[in-house]
Amino acid sequence: RQKLLEFGWDVLPHPPYSPDIAPSDFHLFRSLQNSLSGKNFNSLIDIKNHLEEFRRET
């Protein structure tokens, strides 16, 4: 925190709870990261298809 202040950055308080991200959603981030690991996509359509398949499976 001190280093950020030295750089002149504003340090904003972190809310104890974010209504946008509930604790129950965090497992999705790890699952999504695992599903993307080692993947290379050739097009935006490929990415969209992968994400749609991921959503159907979770």
N, C-alpha and C positions, 0 to 999 in steps of 0.2 A: 504494500500500500504506500509506504513512504517513497519508494522508487517512482511509482506512478505520479505522486505529487511533485517529486523533483522534476519530472518531465513536463509538468504543467498540465497533466491530464486531470479531468474531473473524475473523481471516484464516486460512483453512484451506489447507493445502498442496494443490497441484494434482498429482495423480498423473501420471507421465509416460505411463502407458498405462491406459486404462479398458477393462476386458473387456466392458462393455456397448456401447461404441461403438468399433468397429474403424475404422482409417483408410479401409478399403475401403468403408465405409458413407457417407462424407461426400458422395459424388456424389449420393446419394439425396436429401439435404437440399436441394441446389440444384435438382434436378429437380422435387421436390415444390413448392418455392417458385415455380418457373416455372409449374407446372401450376395453381397457385392464384392467380397474378397476375391481377388485374382481375376475378376471379370474385365473384359475390354469390350466396349460397345462401338459398333460401326456407325450408328445413326441414332437420332433422337427417338425414332420409332422403336428401336431395339431397347432403349432405356425404358420407354413407356411400357412396352410389353413386359419387361422384367418386373417393373414395379407393380403392374396390374396382377401379374402372377403371384408376386410376393403377398400382395394384399388378399388375394383369394385364399392363400394357404395359411394366413395367420388369423 
